[in-house]
């Protein structure tokens, strides 16, 4: 079973809670464990905040949620100016830093984080997390059968 959801949103801070709300309730309706949902929701928030802060311009951005069996894939896509994503490979930000911890947080919350960026084309933040379902959930029953 596969479920896909795509949101096309204006680059505005008010859209972050909207994306979070829609994704949270979609995952809740599938019966995904509360802690797992909270991790996904926070990682999504960080990815969206990075788009708003770094993409530039008045472009829209997309949030793509895909659930396939026991994996959730989130992609946050912008068409901004892009950046050299390899420059972030070894960056470690101190615990007292006021900003710059978003990617580290995403890495702590989900199983896989990939950044694909090209100048003048944009950036894709790709997040994957193995899902944990409640015992009585529809998805749990479908995966087990």
Chimera marker file (.cmm) of the C-alpha trace (Angstrom):
<marker_set name="trace">
<marker id="1" x="0.000" y="0.000" z="0.000" r="1" g="1" b="0" radius="0.5"/>
<marker id="2" x="1.258" y="3.459" z="-0.883" r="1" g="1" b="0" radius="0.5"/>
<marker id="3" x="-0.164" y="6.847" z="0.044" r="1" g="1" b="0" radius="0.5"/>
<marker id="4" x="1.112" y="10.109" z="-1.467" r="1" g="1" b="0" radius="0.5"/>
<marker id="5" x="0.262" y="13.654" z="-0.493" r="1" g="1" b="0" radius="0.5"/>
<marker id="6" x="1.644" y="16.817" z="-2.120" r="1" g="1" b="0" radius="0.5"/>
<marker id="7" x="1.199" y="20.339" z="-0.781" r="1" g="1" b="0" radius="0.5"/>
<marker id="8" x="2.124" y="23.356" z="-2.933" r="1" g="1" b="0" radius="0.5"/>
<marker id="9" x="2.590" y="26.267" z="-0.541" r="1" g="1" b="0" radius="0.5"/>
<marker id="10" x="3.597" y="29.906" z="-0.772" r="1" g="1" b="0" radius="0.5"/>
<marker id="11" x="6.919" y="30.736" z="0.815" r="1" g="1" b="0" radius="0.5"/>
<marker id="12" x="5.372" y="32.193" z="3.959" r="1" g="1" b="0" radius="0.5"/>
<marker id="13" x="5.936" y="31.327" z="7.627" r="1" g="1" b="0" radius="0.5"/>
<marker id="14" x="2.184" y="30.792" z="8.103" r="1" g="1" b="0" radius="0.5"/>
<marker id="15" x="2.382" y="27.703" z="5.882" r="1" g="1" b="0" radius="0.5"/>
<marker id="16" x="4.639" y="25.733" z="8.234" r="1" g="1" b="0" radius="0.5"/>
<marker id="17" x="1.905" y="24.969" z="10.788" r="1" g="1" b="0" radius="0.5"/>
<marker id="18" x="-0.463" y="24.135" z="7.914" r="1" g="1" b="0" radius="0.5"/>
<marker id="19" x="1.970" y="21.571" z="6.472" r="1" g="1" b="0" radius="0.5"/>
<marker id="20" x="2.638" y="20.190" z="9.944" r="1" g="1" b="0" radius="0.5"/>
<marker id="21" x="-1.078" y="19.893" z="10.729" r="1" g="1" b="0" radius="0.5"/>
<marker id="22" x="-1.959" y="18.108" z="7.492" r="1" g="1" b="0" radius="0.5"/>
<marker id="23" x="0.960" y="15.669" z="7.758" r="1" g="1" b="0" radius="0.5"/>
<marker id="24" x="0.329" y="15.018" z="11.470" r="1" g="1" b="0" radius="0.5"/>
<marker id="25" x="-3.304" y="14.120" z="10.904" r="1" g="1" b="0" radius="0.5"/>
<marker id="26" x="-2.603" y="11.992" z="7.826" r="1" g="1" b="0" radius="0.5"/>
<marker id="27" x="-0.060" y="9.976" z="9.831" r="1" g="1" b="0" radius="0.5"/>
<marker id="28" x="-2.387" y="9.806" z="12.835" r="1" g="1" b="0" radius="0.5"/>
<marker id="29" x="-5.240" y="8.486" z="10.687" r="1" g="1" b="0" radius="0.5"/>
<marker id="30" x="-2.915" y="5.719" z="9.447" r="1" g="1" b="0" radius="0.5"/>
<marker id="31" x="-2.291" y="4.696" z="13.049" r="1" g="1" b="0" radius="0.5"/>
<marker id="32" x="1.367" y="5.689" z="13.289" r="1" g="1" b="0" radius="0.5"/>
<marker id="33" x="2.775" y="5.737" z="16.813" r="1" g="1" b="0" radius="0.5"/>
<marker id="34" x="2.655" y="9.143" z="18.531" r="1" g="1" b="0" radius="0.5"/>
<marker id="35" x="6.422" y="9.401" z="19.170" r="1" g="1" b="0" radius="0.5"/>
<marker id="36" x="7.192" y="8.475" z="15.566" r="1" g="1" b="0" radius="0.5"/>
<marker id="37" x="4.718" y="11.126" z="14.329" r="1" g="1" b="0" radius="0.5"/>
<marker id="38" x="6.283" y="13.739" z="16.607" r="1" g="1" b="0" radius="0.5"/>
<marker id="39" x="9.753" y="13.019" z="15.182" r="1" g="1" b="0" radius="0.5"/>
<marker id="40" x="8.473" y="13.336" z="11.609" r="1" g="1" b="0" radius="0.5"/>
<marker id="41" x="6.565" y="16.498" z="12.435" r="1" g="1" b="0" radius="0.5"/>
<marker id="42" x="9.587" y="18.209" z="14.010" r="1" g="1" b="0" radius="0.5"/>
<marker id="43" x="11.902" y="17.178" z="11.144" r="1" g="1" b="0" radius="0.5"/>
<marker id="44" x="9.340" y="18.542" z="8.664" r="1" g="1" b="0" radius="0.5"/>
<marker id="45" x="9.171" y="21.812" z="10.606" r="1" g="1" b="0" radius="0.5"/>
<marker id="46" x="12.952" y="22.206" z="10.433" r="1" g="1" b="0" radius="0.5"/>
<marker id="47" x="13.047" y="21.419" z="6.700" r="1" g="1" b="0" radius="0.5"/>
<marker id="48" x="10.279" y="23.940" z="5.956" r="1" g="1" b="0" radius="0.5"/>
<marker id="49" x="11.932" y="26.597" z="8.134" r="1" g="1" b="0" radius="0.5"/>
<marker id="50" x="15.163" y="26.119" z="6.186" r="1" g="1" b="0" radius="0.5"/>
<marker id="51" x="13.286" y="26.665" z="2.920" r="1" g="1" b="0" radius="0.5"/>
<marker id="52" x="11.793" y="29.897" z="4.191" r="1" g="1" b="0" radius="0.5"/>
<marker id="53" x="15.119" y="31.127" z="5.506" r="1" g="1" b="0" radius="0.5"/>
<marker id="54" x="17.459" y="30.093" z="2.709" r="1" g="1" b="0" radius="0.5"/>
<marker id="55" x="15.650" y="29.626" z="-0.612" r="1" g="1" b="0" radius="0.5"/>
<marker id="56" x="15.270" y="33.299" z="-1.531" r="1" g="1" b="0" radius="0.5"/>
<marker id="57" x="12.674" y="34.909" z="-3.740" r="1" g="1" b="0" radius="0.5"/>
<marker id="58" x="8.921" y="34.671" z="-3.506" r="1" g="1" b="0" radius="0.5"/>
<marker id="59" x="8.729" y="31.154" z="-4.907" r="1" g="1" b="0" radius="0.5"/>
<marker id="60" x="6.381" y="28.476" z="-3.742" r="1" g="1" b="0" radius="0.5"/>
<marker id="61" x="7.673" y="25.296" z="-2.206" r="1" g="1" b="0" radius="0.5"/>
<marker id="62" x="6.327" y="21.771" z="-2.036" r="1" g="1" b="0" radius="0.5"/>
<marker id="63" x="5.950" y="19.294" z="0.778" r="1" g="1" b="0" radius="0.5"/>
<marker id="64" x="5.620" y="15.722" z="-0.474" r="1" g="1" b="0" radius="0.5"/>
<marker id="65" x="4.626" y="13.016" z="1.996" r="1" g="1" b="0" radius="0.5"/>
<marker id="66" x="4.771" y="9.396" z="0.927" r="1" g="1" b="0" radius="0.5"/>
<marker id="67" x="3.963" y="6.403" z="3.102" r="1" g="1" b="0" radius="0.5"/>
<marker id="68" x="4.780" y="2.994" z="1.721" r="1" g="1" b="0" radius="0.5"/>
<marker id="69" x="4.261" y="0.115" z="4.112" r="1" g="1" b="0" radius="0.5"/>
<marker id="70" x="6.574" y="0.885" z="7.030" r="1" g="1" b="0" radius="0.5"/>
<marker id="71" x="8.526" y="3.848" z="5.607" r="1" g="1" b="0" radius="0.5"/>
<marker id="72" x="7.656" y="7.536" z="5.500" r="1" g="1" b="0" radius="0.5"/>
<marker id="73" x="9.422" y="9.675" z="2.928" r="1" g="1" b="0" radius="0.5"/>
<marker id="74" x="9.203" y="13.445" z="3.139" r="1" g="1" b="0" radius="0.5"/>
<marker id="75" x="10.548" y="15.761" z="0.478" r="1" g="1" b="0" radius="0.5"/>
<marker id="76" x="10.592" y="19.513" z="0.906" r="1" g="1" b="0" radius="0.5"/>
<marker id="77" x="11.331" y="21.069" z="-2.477" r="1" g="1" b="0" radius="0.5"/>
<marker id="78" x="12.099" y="24.679" z="-3.342" r="1" g="1" b="0" radius="0.5"/>
<marker id="79" x="13.114" y="26.359" z="-6.575" r="1" g="1" b="0" radius="0.5"/>
<marker id="80" x="15.364" y="28.931" z="-4.932" r="1" g="1" b="0" radius="0.5"/>
<marker id="81" x="18.996" y="29.735" z="-5.499" r="1" g="1" b="0" radius="0.5"/>
<marker id="82" x="20.390" y="26.432" z="-4.196" r="1" g="1" b="0" radius="0.5"/>
<marker id="83" x="23.640" y="25.977" z="-2.253" r="1" g="1" b="0" radius="0.5"/>
<marker id="84" x="26.639" y="23.688" z="-2.025" r="1" g="1" b="0" radius="0.5"/>
<marker id="85" x="25.137" y="20.883" z="0.060" r="1" g="1" b="0" radius="0.5"/>
<marker id="86" x="28.516" y="19.124" z="0.356" r="1" g="1" b="0" radius="0.5"/>
<marker id="87" x="29.693" y="22.059" z="2.467" r="1" g="1" b="0" radius="0.5"/>
<marker id="88" x="27.415" y="20.835" z="5.287" r="1" g="1" b="0" radius="0.5"/>
<marker id="89" x="28.815" y="17.304" z="5.457" r="1" g="1" b="0" radius="0.5"/>
<marker id="90" x="31.009" y="17.811" z="8.514" r="1" g="1" b="0" radius="0.5"/>
<marker id="91" x="29.512" y="20.911" z="10.073" r="1" g="1" b="0" radius="0.5"/>
<marker id="92" x="28.833" y="20.552" z="13.771" r="1" g="1" b="0" radius="0.5"/>
<marker id="93" x="27.059" y="23.375" z="15.554" r="1" g="1" b="0" radius="0.5"/>
<marker id="94" x="27.502" y="23.850" z="19.275" r="1" g="1" b="0" radius="0.5"/>
<marker id="95" x="24.622" y="23.181" z="21.659" r="1" g="1" b="0" radius="0.5"/>
<marker id="96" x="24.493" y="26.865" z="22.651" r="1" g="1" b="0" radius="0.5"/>
<marker id="97" x="24.210" y="28.118" z="19.056" r="1" g="1" b="0" radius="0.5"/>
<marker id="98" x="21.133" y="30.232" z="18.356" r="1" g="1" b="0" radius="0.5"/>
<marker id="99" x="20.731" y="28.900" z="14.811" r="1" g="1" b="0" radius="0.5"/>
<marker id="100" x="22.182" y="26.387" z="12.403" r="1" g="1" b="0" radius="0.5"/>
<marker id="101" x="21.049" y="23.247" z="14.231" r="1" g="1" b="0" radius="0.5"/>
<marker id="102" x="18.194" y="22.310" z="11.872" r="1" g="1" b="0" radius="0.5"/>
<marker id="103" x="20.043" y="19.724" z="9.802" r="1" g="1" b="0" radius="0.5"/>
<marker id="104" x="21.564" y="18.142" z="12.915" r="1" g="1" b="0" radius="0.5"/>
<marker id="105" x="18.087" y="17.942" z="14.445" r="1" g="1" b="0" radius="0.5"/>
<marker id="106" x="16.665" y="16.350" z="11.287" r="1" g="1" b="0" radius="0.5"/>
<marker id="107" x="19.467" y="13.768" z="11.348" r="1" g="1" b="0" radius="0.5"/>
<marker id="108" x="18.680" y="12.959" z="14.984" r="1" g="1" b="0" radius="0.5"/>
<marker id="109" x="14.941" y="12.574" z="14.333" r="1" g="1" b="0" radius="0.5"/>
<marker id="110" x="14.783" y="10.511" z="11.142" r="1" g="1" b="0" radius="0.5"/>
<marker id="111" x="16.720" y="7.569" z="9.726" r="1" g="1" b="0" radius="0.5"/>
<marker id="112" x="18.047" y="9.271" z="6.616" r="1" g="1" b="0" radius="0.5"/>
<marker id="113" x="18.591" y="12.890" z="5.520" r="1" g="1" b="0" radius="0.5"/>
<marker id="114" x="19.752" y="13.827" z="2.033" r="1" g="1" b="0" radius="0.5"/>
<marker id="115" x="20.158" y="17.305" z="0.618" r="1" g="1" b="0" radius="0.5"/>
<marker id="116" x="20.193" y="17.737" z="-3.125" r="1" g="1" b="0" radius="0.5"/>
<marker id="117" x="20.864" y="21.264" z="-4.300" r="1" g="1" b="0" radius="0.5"/>
<marker id="118" x="21.927" y="22.973" z="-7.483" r="1" g="1" b="0" radius="0.5"/>
<marker id="119" x="22.552" y="26.688" z="-7.906" r="1" g="1" b="0" radius="0.5"/>
<marker id="120" x="19.696" y="28.490" z="-9.662" r="1" g="1" b="0" radius="0.5"/>
<marker id="121" x="17.592" y="25.283" z="-9.643" r="1" g="1" b="0" radius="0.5"/>
<marker id="122" x="16.743" y="24.749" z="-5.992" r="1" g="1" b="0" radius="0.5"/>
<marker id="123" x="16.972" y="22.279" z="-3.160" r="1" g="1" b="0" radius="0.5"/>
<marker id="124" x="15.315" y="19.026" z="-2.128" r="1" g="1" b="0" radius="0.5"/>
<marker id="125" x="15.451" y="18.027" z="1.521" r="1" g="1" b="0" radius="0.5"/>
<marker id="126" x="14.804" y="14.281" z="1.520" r="1" g="1" b="0" radius="0.5"/>
<marker id="127" x="13.869" y="12.683" z="4.860" r="1" g="1" b="0" radius="0.5"/>
<marker id="128" x="13.110" y="9.008" z="5.516" r="1" g="1" b="0" radius="0.5"/>
<marker id="129" x="11.880" y="7.374" z="8.687" r="1" g="1" b="0" radius="0.5"/>
<marker id="130" x="10.884" y="3.813" z="9.456" r="1" g="1" b="0" radius="0.5"/>
<marker id="131" x="7.364" y="3.881" z="10.818" r="1" g="1" b="0" radius="0.5"/>
<marker id="132" x="6.025" y="2.363" z="13.992" r="1" g="1" b="0" radius="0.5"/>
<marker id="133" x="2.315" y="1.564" z="14.037" r="1" g="1" b="0" radius="0.5"/>
<marker id="134" x="-0.119" y="1.068" z="16.865" r="1" g="1" b="0" radius="0.5"/>
<marker id="135" x="-1.334" y="-2.537" z="17.204" r="1" g="1" b="0" radius="0.5"/>
<marker id="136" x="-4.878" y="-1.833" z="16.038" r="1" g="1" b="0" radius="0.5"/>
<marker id="137" x="-4.023" y="0.436" z="13.100" r="1" g="1" b="0" radius="0.5"/>
<marker id="138" x="-5.218" y="-0.221" z="9.578" r="1" g="1" b="0" radius="0.5"/>
<marker id="139" x="-1.689" y="-0.035" z="8.186" r="1" g="1" b="0" radius="0.5"/>
<marker id="140" x="-0.367" y="-2.458" z="10.822" r="1" g="1" b="0" radius="0.5"/>
<marker id="141" x="-3.008" y="-5.016" z="9.838" r="1" g="1" b="0" radius="0.5"/>
<marker id="142" x="-2.271" y="-4.569" z="6.120" r="1" g="1" b="0" radius="0.5"/>
<marker id="143" x="1.492" y="-4.892" z="6.554" r="1" g="1" b="0" radius="0.5"/>
<marker id="144" x="1.152" y="-7.981" z="8.749" r="1" g="1" b="0" radius="0.5"/>
<marker id="145" x="-1.090" y="-9.793" z="6.225" r="1" g="1" b="0" radius="0.5"/>
<link id1="1" id2="2" r="1" g="1" b="0" radius="0.2"/>
<link id1="2" id2="3" r="1" g="1" b="0" radius="0.2"/>
<link id1="3" id2="4" r="1" g="1" b="0" radius="0.2"/>
<link id1="4" id2="5" r="1" g="1" b="0" radius="0.2"/>
<link id1="5" id2="6" r="1" g="1" b="0" radius="0.2"/>
<link id1="6" id2="7" r="1" g="1" b="0" radius="0.2"/>
<link id1="7" id2="8" r="1" g="1" b="0" radius="0.2"/>
<link id1="8" id2="9" r="1" g="1" b="0" radius="0.2"/>
<link id1="9" id2="10" r="1" g="1" b="0" radius="0.2"/>
<link id1="10" id2="11" r="1" g="1" b="0" radius="0.2"/>
<link id1="11" id2="12" r="1" g="1" b="0" radius="0.2"/>
<link id1="12" id2="13" r="1" g="1" b="0" radius="0.2"/>
<link id1="13" id2="14" r="1" g="1" b="0" radius="0.2"/>
<link id1="14" id2="15" r="1" g="1" b="0" radius="0.2"/>
<link id1="15" id2="16" r="1" g="1" b="0" radius="0.2"/>
<link id1="16" id2="17" r="1" g="1" b="0" radius="0.2"/>
<link id1="17" id2="18" r="1" g="1" b="0" radius="0.2"/>
<link id1="18" id2="19" r="1" g="1" b="0" radius="0.2"/>
<link id1="19" id2="20" r="1" g="1" b="0" radius="0.2"/>
<link id1="20" id2="21" r="1" g="1" b="0" radius="0.2"/>
<link id1="21" id2="22" r="1" g="1" b="0" radius="0.2"/>
<link id1="22" id2="23" r="1" g="1" b="0" radius="0.2"/>
<link id1="23" id2="24" r="1" g="1" b="0" radius="0.2"/>
<link id1="24" id2="25" r="1" g="1" b="0" radius="0.2"/>
<link id1="25" id2="26" r="1" g="1" b="0" radius="0.2"/>
<link id1="26" id2="27" r="1" g="1" b="0" radius="0.2"/>
<link id1="27" id2="28" r="1" g="1" b="0" radius="0.2"/>
<link id1="28" id2="29" r="1" g="1" b="0" radius="0.2"/>
<link id1="29" id2="30" r="1" g="1" b="0" radius="0.2"/>
<link id1="30" id2="31" r="1" g="1" b="0" radius="0.2"/>
<link id1="31" id2="32" r="1" g="1" b="0" radius="0.2"/>
<link id1="32" id2="33" r="1" g="1" b="0" radius="0.2"/>
<link id1="33" id2="34" r="1" g="1" b="0" radius="0.2"/>
<link id1="34" id2="35" r="1" g="1" b="0" radius="0.2"/>
<link id1="35" id2="36" r="1" g="1" b="0" radius="0.2"/>
<link id1="36" id2="37" r="1" g="1" b="0" radius="0.2"/>
<link id1="37" id2="38" r="1" g="1" b="0" radius="0.2"/>
<link id1="38" id2="39" r="1" g="1" b="0" radius="0.2"/>
<link id1="39" id2="40" r="1" g="1" b="0" radius="0.2"/>
<link id1="40" id2="41" r="1" g="1" b="0" radius="0.2"/>
<link id1="41" id2="42" r="1" g="1" b="0" radius="0.2"/>
<link id1="42" id2="43" r="1" g="1" b="0" radius="0.2"/>
<link id1="43" id2="44" r="1" g="1" b="0" radius="0.2"/>
<link id1="44" id2="45" r="1" g="1" b="0" radius="0.2"/>
<link id1="45" id2="46" r="1" g="1" b="0" radius="0.2"/>
<link id1="46" id2="47" r="1" g="1" b="0" radius="0.2"/>
<link id1="47" id2="48" r="1" g="1" b="0" radius="0.2"/>
<link id1="48" id2="49" r="1" g="1" b="0" radius="0.2"/>
<link id1="49" id2="50" r="1" g="1" b="0" radius="0.2"/>
<link id1="50" id2="51" r="1" g="1" b="0" radius="0.2"/>
<link id1="51" id2="52" r="1" g="1" b="0" radius="0.2"/>
<link id1="52" id2="53" r="1" g="1" b="0" radius="0.2"/>
<link id1="53" id2="54" r="1" g="1" b="0" radius="0.2"/>
<link id1="54" id2="55" r="1" g="1" b="0" radius="0.2"/>
<link id1="55" id2="56" r="1" g="1" b="0" radius="0.2"/>
<link id1="56" id2="57" r="1" g="1" b="0" radius="0.2"/>
<link id1="57" id2="58" r="1" g="1" b="0" radius="0.2"/>
<link id1="58" id2="59" r="1" g="1" b="0" radius="0.2"/>
<link id1="59" id2="60" r="1" g="1" b="0" radius="0.2"/>
<link id1="60" id2="61" r="1" g="1" b="0" radius="0.2"/>
<link id1="61" id2="62" r="1" g="1" b="0" radius="0.2"/>
<link id1="62" id2="63" r="1" g="1" b="0" radius="0.2"/>
<link id1="63" id2="64" r="1" g="1" b="0" radius="0.2"/>
<link id1="64" id2="65" r="1" g="1" b="0" radius="0.2"/>
<link id1="65" id2="66" r="1" g="1" b="0" radius="0.2"/>
<link id1="66" id2="67" r="1" g="1" b="0" radius="0.2"/>
<link id1="67" id2="68" r="1" g="1" b="0" radius="0.2"/>
<link id1="68" id2="69" r="1" g="1" b="0" radius="0.2"/>
<link id1="69" id2="70" r="1" g="1" b="0" radius="0.2"/>
<link id1="70" id2="71" r="1" g="1" b="0" radius="0.2"/>
<link id1="71" id2="72" r="1" g="1" b="0" radius="0.2"/>
<link id1="72" id2="73" r="1" g="1" b="0" radius="0.2"/>
<link id1="73" id2="74" r="1" g="1" b="0" radius="0.2"/>
<link id1="74" id2="75" r="1" g="1" b="0" radius="0.2"/>
<link id1="75" id2="76" r="1" g="1" b="0" radius="0.2"/>
<link id1="76" id2="77" r="1" g="1" b="0" radius="0.2"/>
<link id1="77" id2="78" r="1" g="1" b="0" radius="0.2"/>
<link id1="78" id2="79" r="1" g="1" b="0" radius="0.2"/>
<link id1="79" id2="80" r="1" g="1" b="0" radius="0.2"/>
<link id1="80" id2="81" r="1" g="1" b="0" radius="0.2"/>
<link id1="81" id2="82" r="1" g="1" b="0" radius="0.2"/>
<link id1="82" id2="83" r="1" g="1" b="0" radius="0.2"/>
<link id1="83" id2="84" r="1" g="1" b="0" radius="0.2"/>
<link id1="84" id2="85" r="1" g="1" b="0" radius="0.2"/>
<link id1="85" id2="86" r="1" g="1" b="0" radius="0.2"/>
<link id1="86" id2="87" r="1" g="1" b="0" radius="0.2"/>
<link id1="87" id2="88" r="1" g="1" b="0" radius="0.2"/>
<link id1="88" id2="89" r="1" g="1" b="0" radius="0.2"/>
<link id1="89" id2="90" r="1" g="1" b="0" radius="0.2"/>
<link id1="90" id2="91" r="1" g="1" b="0" radius="0.2"/>
<link id1="91" id2="92" r="1" g="1" b="0" radius="0.2"/>
<link id1="92" id2="93" r="1" g="1" b="0" radius="0.2"/>
<link id1="93" id2="94" r="1" g="1" b="0" radius="0.2"/>
<link id1="94" id2="95" r="1" g="1" b="0" radius="0.2"/>
<link id1="95" id2="96" r="1" g="1" b="0" radius="0.2"/>
<link id1="96" id2="97" r="1" g="1" b="0" radius="0.2"/>
<link id1="97" id2="98" r="1" g="1" b="0" radius="0.2"/>
<link id1="98" id2="99" r="1" g="1" b="0" radius="0.2"/>
<link id1="99" id2="100" r="1" g="1" b="0" radius="0.2"/>
<link id1="100" id2="101" r="1" g="1" b="0" radius="0.2"/>
<link id1="101" id2="102" r="1" g="1" b="0" radius="0.2"/>
<link id1="102" id2="103" r="1" g="1" b="0" radius="0.2"/>
<link id1="103" id2="104" r="1" g="1" b="0" radius="0.2"/>
<link id1="104" id2="105" r="1" g="1" b="0" radius="0.2"/>
<link id1="105" id2="106" r="1" g="1" b="0" radius="0.2"/>
<link id1="106" id2="107" r="1" g="1" b="0" radius="0.2"/>
<link id1="107" id2="108" r="1" g="1" b="0" radius="0.2"/>
<link id1="108" id2="109" r="1" g="1" b="0" radius="0.2"/>
<link id1="109" id2="110" r="1" g="1" b="0" radius="0.2"/>
<link id1="110" id2="111" r="1" g="1" b="0" radius="0.2"/>
<link id1="111" id2="112" r="1" g="1" b="0" radius="0.2"/>
<link id1="112" id2="113" r="1" g="1" b="0" radius="0.2"/>
<link id1="113" id2="114" r="1" g="1" b="0" radius="0.2"/>
<link id1="114" id2="115" r="1" g="1" b="0" radius="0.2"/>
<link id1="115" id2="116" r="1" g="1" b="0" radius="0.2"/>
<link id1="116" id2="117" r="1" g="1" b="0" radius="0.2"/>
<link id1="117" id2="118" r="1" g="1" b="0" radius="0.2"/>
<link id1="118" id2="119" r="1" g="1" b="0" radius="0.2"/>
<link id1="119" id2="120" r="1" g="1" b="0" radius="0.2"/>
<link id1="120" id2="121" r="1" g="1" b="0" radius="0.2"/>
<link id1="121" id2="122" r="1" g="1" b="0" radius="0.2"/>
<link id1="122" id2="123" r="1" g="1" b="0" radius="0.2"/>
<link id1="123" id2="124" r="1" g="1" b="0" radius="0.2"/>
<link id1="124" id2="125" r="1" g="1" b="0" radius="0.2"/>
<link id1="125" id2="126" r="1" g="1" b="0" radius="0.2"/>
<link id1="126" id2="127" r="1" g="1" b="0" radius="0.2"/>
<link id1="127" id2="128" r="1" g="1" b="0" radius="0.2"/>
<link id1="128" id2="129" r="1" g="1" b="0" radius="0.2"/>
<link id1="129" id2="130" r="1" g="1" b="0" radius="0.2"/>
<link id1="130" id2="131" r="1" g="1" b="0" radius="0.2"/>
<link id1="131" id2="132" r="1" g="1" b="0" radius="0.2"/>
<link id1="132" id2="133" r="1" g="1" b="0" radius="0.2"/>
<link id1="133" id2="134" r="1" g="1" b="0" radius="0.2"/>
<link id1="134" id2="135" r="1" g="1" b="0" radius="0.2"/>
<link id1="135" id2="136" r="1" g="1" b="0" radius="0.2"/>
<link id1="136" id2="137" r="1" g="1" b="0" radius="0.2"/>
<link id1="137" id2="138" r="1" g="1" b="0" radius="0.2"/>
<link id1="138" id2="139" r="1" g="1" b="0" radius="0.2"/>
<link id1="139" id2="140" r="1" g="1" b="0" radius="0.2"/>
<link id1="140" id2="141" r="1" g="1" b="0" radius="0.2"/>
<link id1="141" id2="142" r="1" g="1" b="0" radius="0.2"/>
<link id1="142" id2="143" r="1" g="1" b="0" radius="0.2"/>
<link id1="143" id2="144" r="1" g="1" b="0" radius="0.2"/>
<link id1="144" id2="145" r="1" g="1" b="0" radius="0.2"/>
</marker_set>
